[in-house]
Amino acid sequence: MRIRATVAAVSGALALTAFAVPGAHAADSAPSYRAGVTKAQEAAHADGKAAFSTSAAADTGTPYALDATFSNIKVNGGKAIAVGISNHVTVPVTYTMTHGADVDIDAADFLTGPYIYKGSFDMPDNMLFGDDAATCTATSSTVATCKGDIDIYPAEGELLNSDAGTWHAAALAVAYNGEDWTSDDINWDNVGIADQGGFTSPNVQRYSKLTVNASPEPVKKGKTITVTGKLSRANWEDNLYHGYTGQSVQLQFRKKGSDTYTTLKTIKTDSTGNLKTTTTASVDGYYRYSFAGTSTTPAVKATGDFVDVQ
């Protein structure tokens, strides 16, 4: 679900408004974890029921501060999160939850999980959650180690191109204490929430592709080889791949029988992401392009194209 932060006109407090509801991936037969935690976030950040959009007028009160904190959050093993245009991306997260002895983390209506957010914690531009609650294992009466996922569905409009780059990690826990989060009549005074951000997350990146074609094949020794290709990356707004312009890309060569590529030259992509250069044929081998990546786009190497030199 993509969450947009807005400012409530009545109270001036932060309200988290979901402008894309969970799609078919969210189980219809059971209450949605995402709905449960985001509804509690809205209530916690709202100064009065008029400040948030998804809770009905019958809802009353404000969630209390749950006695729980989070630490040791590790997202995707520290590796950047590359997201394409259609495939569901599952991002594993581990963290430690420390809680009061009176907090029942085994209760059926106790929810905890990780999420990542773009922008500031108090006013995020976007937030990405998991489909399901994390699984926690108690290591003492007040400490548990937790494992959860963040689920990303780029084809459902969860990301804008401007979302690529730096994100932050967070975790939250909600104790509903018998309140039904699917109800339109929740007494939020009975619900506790702990929501803690500011943790490091790897970048979220627009998945990249790189092609190469060396010709002619075969070619006589000493003749010119023309090497073309294209660098493209995911566009999350139209679900297509578009050329990545003005990027430095290395032309590399690997001699037949060798495992090592050497860089021949560096060129830049043109206004449509295309690449074109020439080199001189010397021995049989493989030509490829290699892109080092940027903060918004992962590194990628084309599969080597073999040229027979005669």
N, C-alpha and C positions, 0 to 999 in steps of 0.2 A: 504494500500500500504506500502510495506517495502521500506525505503529510505536509501541508503548507502551514507555516506559522503566520497568524494574523493577529492584529491588535484589536481587542474588544472595544467598541465605541463607548459602551456604558461604563466600564470599570477601568479601562486602560491596562488591564491585565492580559497576560499572554493567553491566547486561545489556540489550540491545535485543531485545525479543521481538515478533515480528510476530504480531498477532492477527487480521489479515485478509490473506490471500495475494493476489497479483496475480490479477485476473480474466481474462476472455477477451481483454482487450487485450494481454496478455503473450504473445509468440509461443511456441507449444508446440513448434515445430520447432527452436528454438535455445536455448542456455542464456540464462536471463534476466539482463539487466544488473542489475536491482534485486536479484535474489537474490545475485549475485556481490558487490556492494558491501556489502549489509547483512550478509551472512555474515562478510565480513572485518571489519566494524565490531564485530560481536558478539565475534569472536575477539580483536580488539585491546583491547576493554574488559573482557574476562573474565580473571579471575585463576585459571586452571585450567579444564578442560573442563566441569566441573559447573556453571559459572556462567552458561552460556547454553544456549538450548533447542534450536536447530536443528542443531547440529553433533553428529555421531555420536561415540561413545566412542573410535573409532580415531583421531580427530584429535589431533594433538600440537603442542606448541610455542606460541609467541606471535609475531604479526607484528612485524617490526622497523619502526622509524620511517623511512619513505621520504623521501628528500631532495627534497621538493617543498613549495612554499608557494603561496598564492593571494592575489590582490589584484584590485582594480577590479571587484568583483562587482556587476553591475547586473541587477536582477530586474524584468521586465515594463516596462522603460523608466521605472521609478519610479512607475508607476501602480498604484493599488489593484487587488487581484485579486478580482473579483466572481464568486462561485460559486453556481449555482442548485441544482436538486434532481436533475437528470438528465443534462444535457449535459456531455460531457468538456471540460475546460478545459485548454488548453495554454498554459503560461507560459514565454516565452522568457527566457533568461539568457545573459549574456556575462561572461567573466572572463579574467584573465591567470594563467597557471601558470608559475612559475619552478622549475626543477628542476636537479639535478646532471647533469653531463655523462655520467654512467654510467647514467642512467635512460632506458630506451628507450621513449619515448612512442608509438612506432609498432608496438610488439609487439602481436600478436593478443590476448594476455591481459593487456594493460594497460588498465585501466578508469578513466575520470575523468568526473565530472559534478557538477552543482550539486544542492543540495536546500535546503529551508526547514524550519525547526523552530519549534515552539511551546514556550515556557518556556526553561529554561536549557540551555546546550550540553551540560553534563555529565549532566543528567537531564531530557531533553526530554519534554514531554507528548505530542507528536505530531511526526512527520517525514513530509515528502512528497518523493518522488523523481521522476525521469523514467523513462519506459519504456526509453529507449535511452541509451547513453553519449554524452557530448558529442563534438563534432568539433573537433579542435585543429589549428592551423596554426603551424608553427615560424616565429618571427621571428628567432631566433638559435639557437645550439647548446644554449642553456639556458632559453629563454623561448618560450612559445607563447600565442597568443590562442585562446580556446575559446568555442564556442557550443553551448548545450544547452537542453533543455526540462525543465520540471517538469510532469508530467501528473497531473491531479486528476480523480477519478471519484466524485462525490458520491453517486451511486446505489449505490455498493458499500461504503458505510459508512466512507469514509476520513476523514470529519469529524464532529465533534460540534458542537452549537450553541455550546458554551463555547470552541471553537477560534477563533471570530470575533474579529478584533482584531489585536493586535501579534504578528508573527512575526519571525524572524531568518534570515539567509541563511548558507549554508556551501557548501563545495566539498570534494571528496575525490578521491583517486587511489589505485588499488590495482594493484600489480605482482605478478601471480601467479607469474611466473618459471617457468613450466612446470607448476605445480600445477593440478590440475583442480578448479575450484570446485564442480562438480556431484558430486564424489566424497565419500564418507564417510570417506576416509582422506587427509586433508590434513596435510602437515607445515607448520604455520604459520610455523616459523622461516625458511622460504624465501620467505615472502610479505611484501611491504612495503606499508605504508599511510600516507598523509598525510591528515589529516582536520582541517579548520580552519573554525571558526565565528566568530560575533560580528559578522558583516557586516549591514548594513542591508537590510531587506526591506520592501516596501510591505505594508500590512495585507491580510489575507484577510477578505473581507466576504460577508455573506449577501445574495444578489441580491434586489433590491427591485422591486416593481411598484406602480403608482399609477394609479387610474382616476378619471374625472370624468363627471358627467352634469348638465347644466343644463336646467331645465324651468320653465314650459312653453315649447314651441317651435311656432309663433311666440308672441310676447308683445307686449302693447301697452306703449307708452312710459309710464314711471312706475309700472308694475306690479311686483310682487315676483317675482324669479327665485330658485328654490331650487336650490342646487348641492350635489350629493351625490358621494361617492366613497369609495375605500378604499385605504389604504396597507397593503401586505403584504410579507412577506419570506420567504425560503427557510428551511424547517426541515430541517436536515440529518439529523435523527434519525427522522422519519417520511416524508420526501420529499414534503412538501406545503407549500403557502404558507399562512401564518397572519397575521392582522392584527398590525400593529406598534402597540402601544398607547401612549398618552400622548405622542405626538410632535407637535411644532409643524410645521404645514404652511401654506404661503401660498396664498391664493386670488388668482389673477392674471387680468388681462383684457387682450386685444389688440383694438383697434378694427379693423374691416374695412378692408383697404387698408394697414394698418401692419405692420411687422415686429417691433415692440417690445411686450413685455408689461409691465404695471405691476401692482404689488401692491396689492390692495384691502384685505385684512385677513389676519391670521394666526389660525388656530384649531388646536385639538389633536384628535388622533384619540381615539376613545372606547375602551372596554374590549375591543372587537373590531376595532379599526383603522379603523372607519368615520368618515366626515367628512360634516358637514351644516351648511350656513349659508345665509343669504339675502342678496340684494343687489337694488338697484333697476335696472330696465331703462332704459337711456338711448339707446344706439345699437347698431346691428348689430356683432357681434364674437364673439370666442372666449374662453371661460372655461376655465381649467385650474387644477389644483393643482400645487404645486411643493414638493418636500421636499429640504432642504439636505444630508441625510445625517448619519451619525454614524461613529464609528471602526469600528463593526461592520457598518454597512449603508450602501451607496452612495446618493448623491444620485439623485433620479429626478424627472422631470416627466411629467405626464399629457399625452396628445395633446389639444389644445384642442377644446372642444365649441362649435360655432357656434350662436348664437341670433339669429334674425331679429326685430328690433324694429319694430313697425308703428305 
